[in-house]
Amino acid sequence: MSRTGALCQSAKQGWKNPAKRFRAFFSKRMAKRKEVIDLTHDGDEPAAKRSRQITPQEEGTITQRKQKADSATIFDLTAEDERLARELQAQYDQEVPNNGHESIPPGAEDYDSQDTSPILTLGQSIRNITCSACRKKLLHEEKDVCIAFKQWLSGTEQAQNSFQQFMTGGFLQSQFEEVNSAISCPRKLCFAATCMGCGSRCFAKKNRTEAAGAREMIWCCDRGRLYLIWALLCGYDRRQTILDRRIGGGSSNLISLGLPSSGIGYGGGCVPRPSKKHGIKPPPDPEDDLIERIMSCLTALLPSLTCETPTTFDLDPPTALRSILIHSKLLNKAAELLRNDSLEDATQRLSLYQSTLKFVNQLGSHPSTARTTIHEERPESQHETDLLQISFAKSSSTKGKNKIRETNQSIATCLASFGHQSKLMLERNNANPDSFRAKDSQDMLALCRSVSDLNDFLLANSDRSSSTNDGPNSSPLAAKDSWQRALAMLELPDEGILPFFHFAKDAARITNPPLGRMKALTLELARLSTSLPPGIFVRHGSARLDVMKILIIGPRGTPYENGLFEFDLLCGANFPNEPPLMQFRTTAGGKVRFNPNLYESGKVCLSLLGTWSGEPWQPGSSTILQVLLSIQAMIFCEEPWCNEPGREGSTGTKKSKEYNKSVQGWTTQHAMGGWLKGIGEESVWSDVVMQHFQISGTEIWAKVQEWGVDDNEKEPLKEGLGVLGVVC
């Protein structure tokens, strides 16, 4: 046995501090080893700056010395002895305070998700790793991490040449090369492979696994496994930060809700959007391909309690793992994907969504990551701050620049809406299996099953106490309007809708609809079930999904405020290739024109419906949700007088104010008092009418008094509120 091995054996027999005694011996051995290695470099200057060229004899001598330095048995230090020695050194470093070696703090019960100190500590420990042979630092700046990330993606040769292009949006169509926790020393004639987790020399591939999008992933130790997760997240974060800066912000609220920039049916310019042809699958997005590969690699690296040979990393992961996951932009990307209200779009990106679901499932399956990354809201930092910048901060004093002010919606909450849509699709498939026999429909159903199963799993394992529905971020207004979410969309018997439906005769003539219509209707209803904003209610037939009644509450700050406005909507035989039919019902028997776009006859002027010039209905991209949002946001507006073509510049004029005064009176008399005349009678909207005026009656009456509506116009409202017990 070598002297190193003897010392290690003595340690097992109970020395009080064997590592301290061994340290001097090991330092001398490594110093001698360094001398041999330094002889192989012939100075620190590159060959281009040397005073003379190396002769063939000298080059041969250097090669022999390098081979001797790389030998695993030099100075009687075997690979196993060196491993044991480094373990003793690590134990010693943990016993001695302020020794210059940073360690990852253990996990705590009361984990602060906004604390970035574990990330800072991890970054410092990784930066302190030196080459196991020449003792030179391997990571000097943030760019070195990005280059390592790029090497995994495209190989070493292309990493330097295409680094700037890749980090600013360029892509290389190739899978990840070998993802290894060991880094080869960049110093000439050294090239020793050092683990970035423990700092030891890597002579063989120890832990291996395969993941979709990566040829092979290899790590030396548990800390090397943590390094791989950190480096993958840092590489993605830095690239995303650069892209965010180049874009210069996100999209507007209307676009994020799916609302077209035009097509509302009144005067003004109409800028058409680029459309996609219906039924044609768009080309794959390189960004999706990159995210898919990163998530696949992370899924294989994350701790798992079901693996064949679990390690300490699997059983008790370090606190730094949760920190780097929570502060990474990748979780925000996963939440963004799961917030998608289009199952068609998700099916076209099936591979990406499968990887995302597996990634979320892996996080939600481990108790150390499930609560903080899946079930709780995540902290939101500034766009210009990323995980790599936090990791390379010089001290914790820079945390103030990363002050967290808001939180993002939890991934479990995002998945709940997606899961609800998926369950509706599966139910419709059971009722109408013939409508879902095409390959794309089967792919969609497979995705729906995966989403539904994952949602049920997370729901069953969620901590009810961590629910944020009643948290500090929930406003009193949101709590007051919670009844609207419960009544937003309901299914009624066909006979409960058709007798009061304007298009009943047209609906009866639809006998042999084309194949695919039922699937399109199911997708529309699934989207509406999770995406309807407050103030819009939908009722549809149980068998006739194409028959819908719509009720919209007038938005605050408009002359329609708190009024109830009813529409009938029918999806024709050629839907979705043709827009739906729509009829406005709140017209006081055809006597009142509430808006230049809403006629006394019930006609609704909207280019999406084909009743006005402008952006038309686009099969495959236009939706019923867009139609309803356009009516709520742009027809029921603050100054409806300006909706008429040629009046776009008439805001704030005397005529506009006079028209608002008239609309306020019509709203009070017909859109409020008209509904209260039949209070207590069973109807399609009786539940909504009762809740609306009971909960908001006092507020409604105060607004009517503020408007100064004539007594004869507000008398029906006053009588109805009195029946409900509202004091006027």
N, C-alpha and C positions, 0 to 999 in steps of 0.2 A: 504494500500500500504506500502511496506517495505521502509526503509530509502534509500536504493539504488534506488528503483523505484521512490521515491520522487525527488531525485537528478536528475535522468534522465528526469523526467517530467519538472523540473525547467530549464533544459538545453534547452528543446524545447521552453520555454517561453522567451529565449533571454539572458541568462547569458553571460557575456563577455568571461569568460574562466571557465566554470563549471567543466571541466575535471581536472583542476589544484586543485580546491577545493576538488573535490571528491577523488583525488589520495591518500591523507593521510588516509581518512576513509577506502578506499578499501584496502590499504596496511596493516592496522591493522587487518581487517577482515581476509585477506589471511594469515597473520602471525599466528593468533589464529588457523586458519584451519590447518596450517602446524604443529603446536604443537600437535594437535590431531592425525594427520597422522603419525608424528614421533613416537608417543607412540605405534603405531601398528608395528613398525619395530624391536623394541628391539635391537637397535644398527645397525651399518652398516656392521658388520662382518657376513659372512655366518654361517649357523647353524653348519657346520663341525668344525668351529674354536671357538665356544662358550665354556666357561668353564664348563657348565652344560646343561643338557637336559631340555626343557620346559615341565612343568607339564601339565596335562590335564586341570586343573583349569585356569592356565595362558594362555593356548592356547585358551580356551573359551573366556577369557577376551579380548585377542587380536582380536579375530574374531568379537566380539561385537563392539570394538572400530573402527575396519576397516569398518564395516557396517555403523556405525554412521558417519564416515568421508566421506563415499561415498554418503551419503544422499544428494539429490539435494536441500533440504530445510534447510540445516545447517546454523545457524546464520541468518535465515530469508532471505537467498540469493536464490531465485528461479532461475531456468535455464534461464528464460527470462531476469531477472534482471542482471544476470551475463553476458549475451550476450550484453545487452545495456551498461553495465559498461565497458566492453572491447572495445566497439566501441568508447566510450568517451575517453578511454585511448589511443586508436589508433589516434584519432583526436589530442589529446594533444601532442603525440610524433611527429606528422607531423608539429606542430606549433613550437616546440622547436628545434633549431639546435644542432648538435653534442650531441644527447642524448643517443648515443650508440645503437640505433635501426636502422638497415639498411632497406631501402625501395627500391622497384623497380622503376627506373626512368621511367617516362611516355614516350610513343612513340614520336618520332620526325620525321619531314618530311625528313630531310637529314640524313638518317640512314646509319651508317658506318658498313658494314657487317663484317669488320675485327676487330671491337672493341669487346673485350671480357669482358669489365667492367660490362655490365649488368649480365653476367653469374656469375662473381665473387660476385657481390652484392647479387644476388639471393642465391648463395651458402652460403654466410655469414648469411643471414637472416634465412635460414633453419637450419643452425648449431646452431643459437642462440635460437631456440625453445626449451623450457624446459617443463617438465611434468607439467600438469595443477594442479597436486595434491602435489607432493613432490619437485617440482622445480629443478629436476635433468635434465641435458642435455640428449637428446634422441639420437643424432647422434654425436659420438665422432671422428670417422675416416671414411675413404672412404669405408672400408669393411662393415660398418654398412648399407650403402646404397645398396651394392651388396647383403647382406643377406636379406634385405627387398624385393628386387627384386626377390630373389630366393624363398622367402616365398610365394609371389604371385603365382609363378610358381608351386611349389610342396607342399605348406603347411608348417606350422611352424616346425613340427617335423622333416622333412627331410632337412630343410634348413641348419642347422649347420653341419649335418653329411656329406652332399654331396656338400657343398659349393665349396671346392677346385676342386672337380671333374667337377662340372658344369662350373666353370669359365675357365677351361682349355680344354673344349671340350666335356664333358659328357652331356648326356641328360636324362631327365625323361619323359616318354611318358604319360603326363597328361596335362590337360588344366589349364589355370590360375585359381587359387582360387579367393576368393573375393579380388578385388583390392580396397583398402581403403586408403584415405588420413590420417586416424587416425592411430597412432602407440601406442601400449600398452607399458606402462612403464616396462622395464626389471627388475626394482628393486623389490625384494621379498616383498610380501604382499602389493604391491601398484597396479600395473597393470592398472592404470588409462589410458583411451584412450584419446590421445591428438591429435588434428588436426595439421598436419605439415605445414599448411598454415597460420593459424591465432593464433595457440597456445592455443585455448580454449578447454575446456572439451567436449568431444563428448558423449552425452547421447543417441542419437537416430540417425538413418540413414536418412540424410536429402535429398541429391540429389543422385538419382540412375539412372543408365542406363545399358544396356546390349550391349555386343559386341561379335562378333564371336571369340571364343577362350578364353573367360572370362566368369565366372559364373555371376558376377555382379561387377560393378564399382561404388564406393560410395565416395563422397567428401562432406566436410562440407561447404566450401565457395569457392569463385573464386580462392583465393590463394592456397587452397587445391587442386583444379583442376590443377593449374599450377604445383604444387608439383608432382602430379601423372605423368604428361607429362615429367617433369625433371627426375624423378626417373626411368621411363621406358627407356628413352634415355641414362641415365647414366649407367644403368645395361647392356644394349646392347653394349654401347661403350667400357666399361671395358672388357667385354668378348671378343669383337672383337680385342681389342688391344693386349690381351694376345695371341689370336690365330695368329695374324699377327706376333708377335715376335717369336712364335714357328715355323711358316712357314719360316720366314726369308726372306721375299720379295715376289714380285709378279712373274708372269710368264713372259717369254720372249715375245718380240714383235711378233715374228713369230707365237708362239702358240696362242697369243691373237688374231691374225688375222685369225686363223683357219688353219695355214699352218702346214703340217705334218713335223715332225722332220727328215723324210727321205722320200724315195720314189721318188727321182728325177731322177733316171736312170743313175747314173754314179758311178765310183768306190768309195768305202768307206763302213764302217759298216752301217748296217741298224737295228735299234732297234725298234721292233714292239711295237705299243701302245695297251693298252687294248681296245678291241672293244666291242660294244654292239650289241646284236642280233637284226636284223631288225624286226620291228613289235612287239617287246616285251617291254612293259612299264617297266622302271626301278623302283625299290622300292622307296618309298618316302624318301626324305632326311630330317633327324631331324632338320637340320639347317633351311631348308625352313619352316618347321612347326613352329619353334620358331619365325622367322621373320614374318610369316603370323599373328600369334597371337598378336605380338607387334604392327604391323601396324593396325590391327583391333581395338585394344584398343585405339590407338592414334586417329584413325578416329572418334571414339565416343567422345573423350575428346577435340579435337580441336575446336576452336570457329566456330560457325555456325550462319548465319543470317536467316536460314530457320527453326530453332527449334521452338517448340511451345511457350516456355517461355524464350526468350533470356535474358541474364544477362549482366552486364557490361563487363564481360570477352568475351562474344560473340560480343558485339557492339564495344568495344575498348580494344583489348587485350594489355597486357603490352609489352614493348620493349623486355623484357627478353625472351618472347616466340619465337620471331624471332631469337634471338641470339642462344638459345639452339638448335633450329632446324637447323640452318645454320652450326653450328660447330659440329653437331652430325654426326657420321659415317652412320647413317641410311639413310640419303638422298643420300650418295654415293652409298649405296647398292641399293636403288630404281633406281638410274640412271644406275647402272650396269645391273640391270634386264631389263630395257627398252632399253639398247643398244644391247640386244640379237638379233642376226641376224637369229635365227632359230625359226620359228613359231612352228615347231614340238616340240622342247624342251619346249617352252612356254606353249603349249597345255598339255604336260605331267605334267606340274606344274601349272595347271589351277587355283587351289585354291589360290596359292601364288600370281599369277598374278592378280587375281580378287581383292585380298586385296590390292595389290600395286596400282592398278588403282583407287580404292576407296580412298586410302590415298592421292594420288597425286591430285585427283579431289577435295578432301576436302581442301587441301592446296591452290589449284588454284581458289577455289570458294570464298575465303575471301580476300578482298582488303589489309588487313594487312600482309598477308603471301604470296600472289600470286606473287608479283614482286620479292621479295628477295629470295624466296625458289624455285620458278618454272622457272621464265623467265630470271633471271640473273645468271651469272656464280658464283659458290660458292667458297669461299676461301678454299685452301687446306693447312692443317697444317701437322706437322710431324707425322709419324705413331705412335711414342711412346707417343704422347699427345692425351688425350681424354677429353670428356666433364666433367667427374668426377674429373679429375686432375685439370682442370681449375677452377671448382667450389670450390674446397677445397684449392686453393692457398691462402697463408696467406695475400698477398697484391698484388696490381696491378703491383708491380715491377717484378713479375714473367712472365709478358706478353712477355718479350723479348725472353724467351725460346720457346714461341709458335709463333715465327715470321712466318708470312704467306708469301710465296714467289710465289706461283702459284695459279691458279684457275682451277676448274673443269668445264667441259662442263655442261651447264644448262640442267635441266630435260626436259624442253620443247624441246630443240634441240634433246636430245636423243629420246624423244617420237616421233618427227617428222619422223625420219627414220622408226621407228616401225609402225607409222601410214601409211606411204607410202606403206609398204609391205602389211598391212592389207587391204588397198583399192584395191590393185592389186588382192588379193585373193577374195575379194567380187565381183569384176568385172568378174573374171574368173568363179566364181560360177554362176553368172547370165547368162553367155554365155554357160556354160556346167554344169547344175545342177546335171546331172546323175553321175558326177565324185565326188560329194561331199555328197552322201547320207549316208555314213557310220557314226556311232556314233562319232568316233574320228574326222571326218571331220566336223560334226555339232558343236562339241565342239570348234574346231578351228575357225569356222565361227562366233560363238558367241563371242569368244575372240576378233576376228578381228573387230566386230561391236563395242565392248566396247572401243577398242583402237582407232578406227577411230572417234567415237563420242567424246571421250575425247580430242583427238588431234585437232579436229575442234573447240571444246569449248575453249581450251587454245589459239588457233590461233586467234579466234574471240575476245578474251579478252586480248590479249597480247599488251604490249606497244611497238610500233615500235621503239621508241627512245632508248629502252633498248637492241636492237639487237646487238649482239657482232660480227657480220660478218665483220664489218669494224672497229673493236675496236683495241686497242693497241697491242693485241696479234696476230693479223693477219699479216703475213709476206708479203713482196712484192712478194716473189715467189708464195705464195698461191694465191694472187690476180692475178698474171700473168697467172697462170694455171687454173683460174676459168672457162674458156671456156671448159676445159676438163670435168668438172662436168656436164655441160649442154649437152654435146654430148656423155657422157659415154655410155648410153644405150638407144637405140631407136628401135621401132617396125616398120618394113617395109612390104610392100605387098609381098606375097609369090613369085609373078612373078618378083619382083625386086631382089630376092636373088637366087632362084633356077637355073636360066640360068648360073650363075657364081659359082655354088656350086659343089665341088668335089664329094660329096656323093649324088648327085641328084637322081641317079638310085636307090641307097639303100633306100632313103627316099620314093620313089614312091612305093617300095615293102612293106612298112609298112601300112597295111590296117586295121587290127583288133588288135590294141594294147590291152594289159591286163588292167583290171580295176585298177585304182589307178595311172596309168602312167601320166595322165593329171594333177592330183594333185601334183605329184612329180615334174613335169616340172614347174608348177606354183610356187611351193616353191623355186625351183632353181632360177627362174627369179626374184622373189621377193627378194631373198637374194642378187643377183647380183646388183639389182637396187639401193641398199643402201650401199653395202659393197665394191664395186669396188674401188681399190686405183687409184690415178692419173697414167695415162699412159696406161690404159687398156680400150678398147672400145668394145662393144658388139652390134651386130645387129641380130635380130631374126624375123622370119616370123610372120605375124599377125594371121594366122590360124595354121601354122606349128611351134609351139613353140619349137619343137625338132631340128629345122634347125637354126644354128647360124654361124655367121662369127665373127672372133675375130681379133682385131688389137692391137699390143703392141708396144709402143714406147720404144726404147732401153734405159735402165737406165743410169743416169749420172755416170761417172767414169769407164765406161766399153768401150770396142772397138765397142759396138753396140749403143753408145750414140746418141740419136735423130734420129736413123733409124726407119723406119716403117716396121713391120714384121706381115704378115697376116697368119691366120689359119682358116680352116673350121672345124666345130664341129657338129657332129650328135649324138643325143641320140637315140640309137637303140630301137627295139621293146620291149626288156626286161629291159630297163632302169627303175628304178635305181638299179635293181639287177645285172646289168652288166655295166662296165664303158662305157663312150661315145667313139665314134670314132673321131680321130683328124688327120688332114692333114696340113702340113706346105706348104704355097704357095709361099713364097719369096725365090725362088731358081734360078732365072734367067733362067727359062725354063729347070730346071733339071741339071744345070751346076755347081752350087755352093753349097758347104756344109758349112754352117755358123758355125756349132758347131758339136762336136762329137755326140750330141744327136739329131741333126737335119740333116737328110740325104738329098742328092740331089733328091731322089725320093719323098721327102715330109714326110717320116716316122718320127714320133716323139717318141723318146725313153724316156719313163717315166713309172715307175712301177705302178703308179696309173692308167695308161691307159692299163696296162697288156702287155706292149711292152718291159718290162725289168724286171729282177729279183729284188725282194725287196718287200717292203710293198705293198700289192695289194689293189685294190678298195674294200672298205668295205660298203656294202649296209646299209643304215641307218645312216652312219656317214661321209663317203667321199662325197665331193661336187665338183661341177664344179669350184667353187671359189678356192678351194685348188689346182686344176689342173692349173688354170691360174696364181695363185700366185707362184707356183713352177716354172713355165716357166719363169716368169718375174724375180724372185729373184735368181734362182739357175742355170738356163740354160744360160740366158743372164747375165753372171757373169764377173768379172774382168779378170780372166785368164781362158778362156774356154778350153785351151789346157789340163788343169788338170782334165777336166770332163771325160776323157777317163780312163777306169780301168787300174790301174797300174801306173798312172801318178800323183797320189794324192800328192806326195811329190816333184813335179817339179815346184812349185811356184817360180817365179823370175828367172828361168833358161833362157838360151839363146834361146832354142827352144820355150818356152812359149812366149817370147817377139817377136820372129819372127812370130809366129802364130797370135799374136795380131795385128801385122803390116798388115798381109794379111787380117784379118777380118775387120780392119779399112778401107782398100781399097774397099772391097766388100760392106761394109755398105754404103760408100759414093757413089759408082757407082750404086748399085742396090736397096738398102733400102732407098736411098734419091733421087738420080737423076732419078731412074726408075719411081718413082711416079710422078715426075714433067714433064715427057715427055707428059703425057696426061692431063696436067693442063687445067682446064676450061671445060673438058668433064664431063657429069653427070655419076656418078658411086656410088657404095655403100659407098665409103669412101671419096668422093669429098669434103664434108664439113670439115672433119677432116684434110685432106691433105692441104686444103687451109688455115685453121686457124693455123695449126702447122708451116708451112713455112713462113707465113706472120708475125706471132708474134715472132717466134724464128729464123728467117732467118739469122739475123746478128750474133747471137750466134752460130748457126750451122756452118756458113762459117768460123768463127774464130776458132772453134774446128777442122775443117778439115785442116785449115792451120797449126794448131799446130801439127796435126798428121803427116804432111809432105806427104800427099797422092800424087801420081803421077798425072800429069796434065790430062792424058787421062781418068783417073778414076773420077776426079772431074769436068770434062767439062760439063756433063749433068746437074749436080747440079748448076753450075755457070749460065748456060743458063736459067734454070728454075727459079732461084732466080731473074735473071734479068727481066724475064717476070712479076714477082710479084712486081717489083720495089725495090727489096732489093739491096743495093749497095755492090758489092763484090770487 
